[in-house]
Structure formats: C-alpha cells, structure tokens
Amino acid sequence: MWLGFLMGSFFTRNLDASGRRARGVLGTIVLIAGIIIAGDILWWLGLIFVVAGLFAIFEAVRGWCLLRACGIRTKL
C-alpha cells in the first residue's frame, strides 16, 4: 500500500508547457537521429538513441520529467 503512494507521488506532473514542448522536440530529433544511425552506421548505437528519444517523447506526453522527480532542478 505505501509503495503505491510513493510511486504515485513520484509520477505526478512536474513540467509546464515550455518543458513539455522542449522534451517533445528533443525526443523527436533524437528519435529521427537514432533511426538514421541504426540504418546507416551502428545498429546498437541507433537503438540507444531510439530508446532515449521515445523516453523523452513519453516525458513530454505525460508532463513528467525523471530528473525533476528525483529532485534535480532543470532549467525548463
């Protein structure tokens, strides 16, 4: 029961509109770069970029930042 409470507060929204926009743009750029890298250069490096891009897009859609949830202050 207490773990659900802690995880619920961990995943509360902590981004405003500008932070969501920034993470969405960054995630899209990293995702596209990952697809290009995976197809042309190194598949494993491209996979890392694709996962990072998808995670940033998830953060933008959810309005939640992992770093902020861990207590680290970000500029956006």
C-alpha positions in Angstrom: 0.0 0.0 0.0 2.7 2.5 0.9 4.7 1.7 -2.2 1.7 2.7 -4.4 1.5 6.1 -2.5 5.2 6.7 -3.0 5.1 5.8 -6.7 2.0 7.9 -7.2 3.7 11.0 -5.9 6.9 10.2 -7.9 4.9 10.2 -11.2 3.0 13.4 -10.6 3.2 16.0 -13.4 6.2 18.4 -12.9 6.5 20.1 -16.3 4.9 23.2 -17.7 4.0 23.8 -21.3 7.5 25.0 -22.3 9.2 22.0 -20.7 6.8 19.6 -22.5 7.5 21.3 -25.8 11.3 21.2 -25.3 11.2 17.5 -24.4 8.9 16.7 -27.4 11.2 18.5 -29.9 14.3 17.0 -28.4 12.8 13.5 -28.3 11.7 13.8 -31.9 15.2 14.9 -33.1 16.9 12.1 -31.1 14.4 9.5 -32.4 15.0 10.5 -36.0 18.8 10.5 -35.5 18.5 7.1 -33.9 16.6 5.7 -36.9 19.2 7.2 -39.3 22.1 5.9 -37.3 20.6 2.4 -36.9 20.1 2.1 -40.6 23.4 3.5 -41.8 26.1 3.3 -39.1 25.8 1.2 -36.0 22.5 -0.6 -35.1 23.2 -0.7 -31.4 24.0 3.0 -31.1 20.9 3.7 -33.1 18.9 1.6 -30.7 20.1 3.6 -27.7 19.1 6.8 -29.5 15.7 5.5 -30.4 15.0 4.4 -26.8 16.2 7.8 -25.5 14.0 9.6 -28.0 11.0 7.6 -27.2 11.5 8.2 -23.4 11.8 11.9 -24.0 8.6 11.8 -26.0 6.9 9.9 -23.2 8.0 12.5 -20.7 6.6 15.3 -23.0 3.2 13.5 -23.4 3.0 12.6 -19.7 4.2 16.1 -18.5 6.7 14.4 -16.2 10.5 14.6 -16.0 12.6 11.9 -14.5 15.3 14.3 -13.3 12.8 16.6 -11.6 11.1 13.6 -10.0 14.5 12.7 -8.5 14.9 16.2 -7.1 17.3 17.6 -9.7 16.2 21.1 -10.9 16.2 21.7 -14.6 16.0 25.0 -16.5 12.9 24.1 -18.4 
